[in-house]
């Protein structure tokens, strides 16, 4: 069944189509939830809540070619709502402490660490740091968009990203991925 046929069937509340849509996208959506969650059980809760929202709102999609992007957005919004409900801790810090790296340095680090190791490092970040890091680095939102979504200032978004990068850098040094002479 094509994505368009699957979407239309889901919009008609066809249970088999809903199962097929779930099966087709569950790995990608769970991966997204795991990036935002502190633990696997928390990710599973976000994932379940996200798919409930997807099926409740699927009738609103008018452009079938946007289905996957729409589903990702629903999952990200679910993660943000989860954050607001369960973990919202803000701290104002200075943006000047930002840690900036080039794409070459990022690629070198990524080549030397497994996806699971990286996921674990990101999951161990403080809640605010993890949310901002994922929204900015992984999902490509601007600090202005992040500030609006999380109900924080733009400066706080920038600061939390800088702190997240610093914490990750320290963790990477501890496991020998980044040498003390780097950066």
C-alpha positions in Angstrom: 0.0 0.0 0.0 1.4 3.4 -0.9 1.9 6.1 1.7 -1.1 8.1 0.1 -3.4 5.0 0.2 -2.3 4.3 3.8 -3.0 7.8 4.9 -6.4 7.9 3.3 -7.3 4.6 4.9 -6.1 5.8 8.3 -8.2 8.9 7.8 -11.2 6.6 7.4 -10.2 4.9 10.8 -9.2 1.6 9.1 -7.6 -0.4 11.9 -5.4 -2.4 9.5 -4.1 0.7 7.9 -3.4 2.2 11.3 -1.4 -0.9 12.2 0.5 -0.7 8.9 1.3 3.0 9.4 2.5 2.2 13.0 4.7 -0.7 11.8 6.1 1.3 9.0 7.2 4.3 11.1 7.6 2.9 14.7 11.4 2.6 14.6 12.0 6.1 13.3 9.5 7.6 15.8 10.9 5.6 18.7 14.4 6.8 17.8 13.1 10.4 17.9 11.5 9.9 21.3 14.6 8.2 22.7 16.6 11.3 21.8 14.3 13.5 23.9 13.7 11.1 26.8 15.9 10.6 29.8 15.3 6.8 29.8 13.8 4.1 27.6 10.6 3.9 29.7 10.1 7.6 29.4 10.7 7.3 25.6 8.1 4.6 25.4 5.6 6.7 27.2 6.2 9.7 24.8 6.1 7.3 21.9 2.7 5.9 22.9 1.3 9.3 23.6 2.6 10.6 20.3 1.0 7.8 18.3 -2.3 8.4 20.0 -2.1 12.1 19.0 -1.1 11.1 15.4 -4.2 8.9 15.0 -6.4 11.5 16.7 -5.2 14.2 14.4 -4.5 12.3 11.1 -7.7 13.6 9.6 -6.1 17.1 9.4 -3.4 16.2 6.9 -4.2 17.4 3.4 -0.8 16.9 1.7 0.0 13.2 1.9 3.6 13.8 0.9 4.1 15.7 4.2 2.9 12.7 6.3 6.4 11.8 7.7 7.4 15.3 8.5 4.0 15.9 10.2 4.4 12.7 12.2 7.9 13.8 13.4 6.5 17.2 14.3 3.7 15.6 16.4 6.3 13.4 18.2 8.6 16.4 18.9 5.6 18.4 20.2 4.7 15.4 22.4 8.3 15.4 23.8 8.1 19.1 24.5 4.7 18.7 26.2 6.2 15.8 28.2 9.1 18.0 29.2 6.7 20.8 30.4 4.6 18.3 32.4 7.4 16.3 34.0 10.7 18.0 34.0 10.5 21.7 33.4 13.6 23.2 35.1 15.0 26.5 33.8 18.3 28.1 34.6 19.6 31.3 33.2 23.3 31.1 32.3 25.7 33.2 30.2 25.7 32.6 26.5 29.4 33.6 26.3 30.4 30.2 27.4 29.3 28.6 24.1 31.3 25.8 22.8 31.5 26.0 19.0 32.9 23.2 16.8 33.1 22.8 13.1 31.4 20.1 11.0 34.7 18.4 10.5 35.2 18.0 14.2 31.6 16.7 14.7 32.1 14.1 11.9 35.4 12.9 13.4 33.7 12.4 16.8 30.7 10.7 15.2 33.0 8.3 13.3 34.5 7.2 16.6 31.4 6.6 18.7 28.4 4.2 18.3 24.9 5.5 17.9 23.9 3.8 21.2 26.9 5.4 23.0 25.9 8.9 21.7 22.3 8.3 22.5 23.3 7.4 26.1 25.4 10.5 26.4 22.6 12.7 25.2 20.0 11.0 27.4 22.2 11.7 30.5 22.1 15.4 29.9 19.9 17.5 32.2 16.4 17.8 30.8 16.7 21.4 29.6 20.0 20.8 28.0 18.8 17.6 26.3 15.7 19.3 24.9 17.6 22.3 23.5 20.4 20.2 22.1 18.0 17.9 20.2 15.8 20.7 19.0 18.7 22.8 17.7 21.4 20.2 16.6 19.3 17.3 15.6 16.0 18.7 14.5 17.3 22.1 13.2 15.1 24.5 15.0 16.3 28.1 15.6 16.9 29.5 19.1 13.9 31.8 18.5 11.7 28.8 17.7 13.0 26.8 20.7 12.4 29.7 23.0 8.8 29.9 21.9 8.3 26.1 22.1 9.8 25.7 25.6 8.7 29.0 27.1 12.2 30.2 27.7 14.2 33.2 26.5 16.3 33.0 23.4 19.4 33.6 25.6 18.5 30.7 27.8 18.2 28.5 24.7 21.6 29.5 23.5 23.1 29.1 27.0 21.6 25.6 27.5 23.0 24.6 24.1 26.4 25.8 25.1 26.2 24.0 28.4 25.0 20.8 26.7 27.9 20.9 24.3 30.3 21.5 27.2 28.9 18.6 29.2 29.1 16.3 26.1 32.6 17.4 25.5 33.6 16.5 29.0 31.9 13.1 28.8 33.6 12.4 25.4 37.0 13.3 27.0 36.3 10.8 29.9 35.7 8.0 27.4 38.7 8.9 25.3 36.8 10.1 22.2 38.0 13.7 22.4 41.6 14.3 23.6 42.3 16.9 26.1 44.3 18.9 23.5 41.3 19.0 21.1 39.0 22.1 20.8 
